[in-house]
Amino acid sequence: MIGRITAIVIKEFRQKARGLSTIGVLTFVLGVIALVSYLILLSGYAQIESGFQKASDVGRNLAVAVLITQLILTAVFGLSFNGSAITQERDRETIDLLNLTLLGNAEIIIGKMMSSMLYIILLLFAGLPFFALSYTFGGWELSEILAAIAVEFSLVILVSSYGLLISVTSKDTRVALGRTFAVLIFGAVGTLYFGIRLLSQSLSGIDAFHKIMGFISLLLNPGFALWSILFPDIQSHISSTSSALTTLSANLPFWVLAAIFQLLVSMLAISAAIRCYKMIRQGVR
């Protein structure tokens, strides 16, 4: 099974890497991160000269800006690439040839997802020079950088599984991309709304529905995990929103709990995608 999955990953990754779109996407990602970094450094140097800010503060602000930019780009491209993984086979009319192979349903789904994940991880590694630049200014601990990178990797797995599930359940690429961006917008806005509402109100003043949705949003949205890494004092406030989080956070940082929860959700999405693809091969859909 591992050998067959590896063959799919290599084939799909080579196909993506050879296209001109790879150069365009990498150029766009590096351009956006470079622009954000330039603006942060430009404002930071002015404040350093005026004495209002230290070099370590500039380095930390630069790292935060790069992290947030990478989170947004990862979510967008991760959903887009995986959202068209299966529908492109339909558009190219190669889905029947794929179904005639000896590859199993799980092998096809996992292989498609891992190839897209490698492509997204390549985009994440493109931002490492900017992290190195921020680290030279100080204000960052190595453990914080590694924790932030772990949050980004958990986001890669989450959006890849979501995108693949959408791709399997969509008829063509247009529908799939429309659904992926709808999920991206409503998912980001919804989790931010419920999470911030839970954090801003006392537990006694919020109903059960908003409490549950807020609890799920805190774990599902990587922004809150990143927030707890950047501002350690916030972690105790986030953990106090739930007795379960309070107990678990006594042994594990909040970002670890969020990563575990996101991995569990990803596993459910992958299982659902495999089941739906099995229905496609059986001619049910």
C-alpha positions in Angstrom: 0.0 0.0 0.0 2.8 2.4 0.9 4.5 1.8 -2.4 1.4 2.5 -4.4 0.7 5.7 -2.4 4.3 6.8 -3.0 3.9 6.2 -6.7 0.8 8.5 -6.8 2.5 11.1 -4.8 5.6 11.2 -7.0 3.5 11.2 -10.2 1.2 14.0 -9.0 4.0 16.1 -7.5 6.1 15.9 -10.7 3.0 16.9 -12.7 2.5 20.0 -10.5 6.2 20.9 -10.3 6.7 20.9 -14.1 3.9 23.4 -14.8 4.4 27.1 -15.2 1.8 27.6 -12.5 4.3 26.4 -9.9 6.7 29.2 -10.7 3.8 31.7 -10.7 2.4 30.5 -7.3 5.9 30.6 -5.7 6.6 34.0 -7.1 3.2 35.3 -5.8 3.7 33.8 -2.4 7.3 35.2 -2.0 6.1 38.5 -3.4 3.3 38.8 -0.8 5.6 37.8 2.1 8.4 40.1 0.9 6.0 43.0 0.6 4.6 42.4 4.1 8.1 42.1 5.5 9.3 45.2 3.8 6.4 47.2 5.3 7.1 45.9 8.8 10.8 46.6 8.5 10.2 50.1 7.1 8.0 51.1 9.9 10.2 49.3 12.5 13.4 51.1 11.5 11.7 54.4 11.8 10.5 53.6 15.3 13.9 52.3 16.3 15.5 55.5 15.2 13.0 57.5 17.2 13.5 55.3 20.3 10.0 54.1 20.5 10.8 50.5 19.7 13.6 48.0 20.2 15.1 45.8 17.5 13.7 42.7 19.2 10.2 44.2 18.9 10.7 44.6 15.2 11.9 41.0 14.8 8.9 39.7 16.7 6.5 41.9 14.7 8.1 40.7 11.5 7.7 37.0 12.5 4.1 37.5 13.5 3.3 39.2 10.1 5.0 36.4 8.2 3.2 33.8 10.2 -0.2 35.3 9.6 0.5 35.8 5.9 1.5 32.2 5.6 -1.6 31.0 7.5 -3.9 32.8 5.1 -2.0 31.7 2.0 -1.8 28.1 3.2 -5.6 28.0 3.8 -6.3 29.5 0.3 -3.9 27.4 -1.7 -4.4 24.3 0.4 -8.2 24.3 -0.3 -7.7 25.2 -3.9 -5.2 22.5 -4.8 -7.0 19.7 -3.0 -10.4 21.0 -4.1 -9.6 20.3 -7.7 -7.7 17.0 -7.1 -10.5 14.7 -8.2 -12.6 17.1 -10.3 -9.6 17.6 -12.6 -9.7 13.9 -13.3 -13.3 14.3 -14.3 -12.6 17.4 -16.5 -9.8 15.6 -18.3 -12.0 12.5 -18.6 -9.4 10.3 -16.9 -11.5 9.4 -13.9 -12.5 6.1 -15.5 -8.9 5.2 -16.3 -8.0 5.9 -12.7 -10.9 3.8 -11.4 -9.7 0.9 -13.7 -6.3 0.7 -12.0 -5.6 -1.7 -9.1 -5.2 1.2 -6.7 -7.5 1.1 -3.8 -9.9 3.9 -2.8 -7.8 4.9 0.3 -4.6 4.8 -1.8 -5.9 7.2 -4.4 -7.3 9.6 -1.8 -4.3 9.6 0.4 -1.9 9.8 -2.5 -3.7 12.8 -4.0 -3.8 14.5 -0.6 -0.1 13.9 0.2 1.0 15.2 -3.2 -0.9 18.5 -2.7 0.4 18.7 0.9 4.0 18.4 -0.3 3.3 21.3 -2.7 1.9 23.4 0.1 4.8 22.5 2.4 7.1 23.7 -0.4 5.4 27.1 -0.2 5.9 27.1 3.6 9.6 26.4 3.3 9.8 29.4 0.9 9.1 31.6 3.8 12.0 30.3 6.0 14.5 33.1 4.9 12.0 35.7 6.3 11.9 33.8 9.6 15.7 33.7 9.7 15.7 37.5 9.1 13.3 38.0 12.0 15.4 35.7 14.2 18.5 37.9 13.7 16.6 40.9 15.2 15.8 38.8 18.4 12.5 38.8 20.3 11.8 35.2 19.4 12.6 32.0 21.1 13.4 28.9 19.0 10.7 26.9 20.8 8.1 29.6 19.7 9.2 29.4 16.1 9.0 25.6 16.1 5.5 25.6 17.8 4.3 28.1 15.2 5.6 26.0 12.3 3.8 23.0 13.9 0.5 25.0 13.9 1.0 25.7 10.2 1.6 22.0 9.4 -1.6 21.0 11.2 -3.4 23.6 9.1 -1.9 22.0 6.0 -3.4 18.6 6.9 -6.7 20.2 7.9 -7.3 22.2 4.7 -6.0 19.3 2.5 -8.5 16.9 3.9 -11.4 19.4 3.7 -10.4 20.3 0.1 -10.2 16.6 -1.0 -13.6 15.9 0.6 -15.1 18.8 -1.4 -13.4 17.6 -4.6 -14.8 14.1 -4.2 -18.4 15.4 -3.7 -18.3 18.0 -6.5 -19.2 17.4 -10.2 -16.6 19.7 -11.7 -13.7 22.0 -10.8 -15.9 25.2 -10.9 -18.3 23.8 -8.4 -15.4 22.5 -6.2 -13.5 25.8 -6.2 -16.8 27.7 -5.4 -17.4 25.4 -2.4 -13.8 25.6 -1.2 -13.8 29.3 -1.1 -17.3 29.3 0.6 -15.9 26.9 3.2 -12.9 29.1 3.6 -14.8 32.4 4.1 -17.6 31.1 6.3 -15.3 28.8 8.2 -12.8 31.6 9.0 -15.5 34.2 9.8 -17.6 31.7 11.8 -14.8 30.4 14.0 -13.5 33.9 14.6 -17.0 35.0 15.6 -17.8 32.2 18.0 -14.3 32.0 19.4 -14.0 35.7 20.1 -17.5 35.8 21.6 -16.6 33.0 24.0 -13.4 34.7 25.0 -15.1 38.1 25.5 -18.0 36.9 27.6 -18.2 35.0 30.9 -19.4 31.4 30.7 -22.4 32.2 32.8 -23.6 34.8 30.3 -23.5 32.6 27.2 -26.0 29.9 26.1 -25.0 26.3 25.5 -25.0 26.5 21.7 -22.6 29.4 21.6 -20.5 27.8 24.3 -20.1 24.6 22.3 -19.5 26.4 19.0 -17.0 28.7 20.7 -15.1 25.7 22.2 -14.9 24.0 18.8 -13.9 27.3 17.1 -11.0 27.8 19.5 -9.6 24.4 18.7 -10.4 24.5 15.0 -9.1 27.9 14.0 -5.3 27.9 13.9 -5.3 31.7 14.6 -6.2 31.1 18.3 -3.4 28.5 18.6 -0.9 30.9 17.1 -2.3 33.6 19.4 -1.5 31.5 22.4 2.1 30.9 21.2 2.7 34.6 20.5 1.1 35.8 23.8 1.6 33.1 26.5 -0.6 35.1 28.9 -3.6 34.6 26.6 -3.3 30.8 27.0 -4.7 30.8 30.6 -7.6 33.0 29.4 -8.4 30.6 26.5 -8.1 27.5 28.8 -10.5 29.1 31.3 -13.3 29.0 28.8 -13.8 25.3 29.4 -13.2 23.0 32.3 -11.9 20.3 29.9 -9.4 22.8 28.4 -8.3 23.8 31.9 -7.6 20.2 32.9 -5.8 19.3 29.6 -3.8 22.6 29.4 -2.3 21.8 32.8 -0.2 19.1 31.0 -0.2 20.3 27.4 0.0 23.7 25.7 -3.1 24.9 24.0 -1.6 24.8 20.5 -0.8 21.1 21.0 -4.5 20.4 22.0 -5.6 22.4 18.9 -3.3 20.4 16.6 -4.6 17.1 18.0 -8.2 18.2 17.5 -7.5 19.3 14.0 -5.8 16.0 13.2 -8.9 14.1 14.4 -11.2 16.3 12.3 -8.8 15.7 9.3 -9.1 11.9 9.8 -12.8 12.1 9.8 -12.8 14.2 6.6 -10.4 11.7 4.9 -12.5 8.8 5.9 -15.6 10.5 4.5 -13.7 11.3 1.3 -12.7 7.6 0.9 -16.2 6.5 1.5 -17.6 8.9 -1.1 -15.0 7.9 -3.7 -15.9 4.3 -3.1 -19.5 5.2 -4.1 -18.1 6.9 -7.2 -16.3 3.7 -8.3 -19.4 1.7 -7.6 -21.4 4.0 -9.8 -23.7 5.3 -7.0 -22.8 8.9 -7.7 
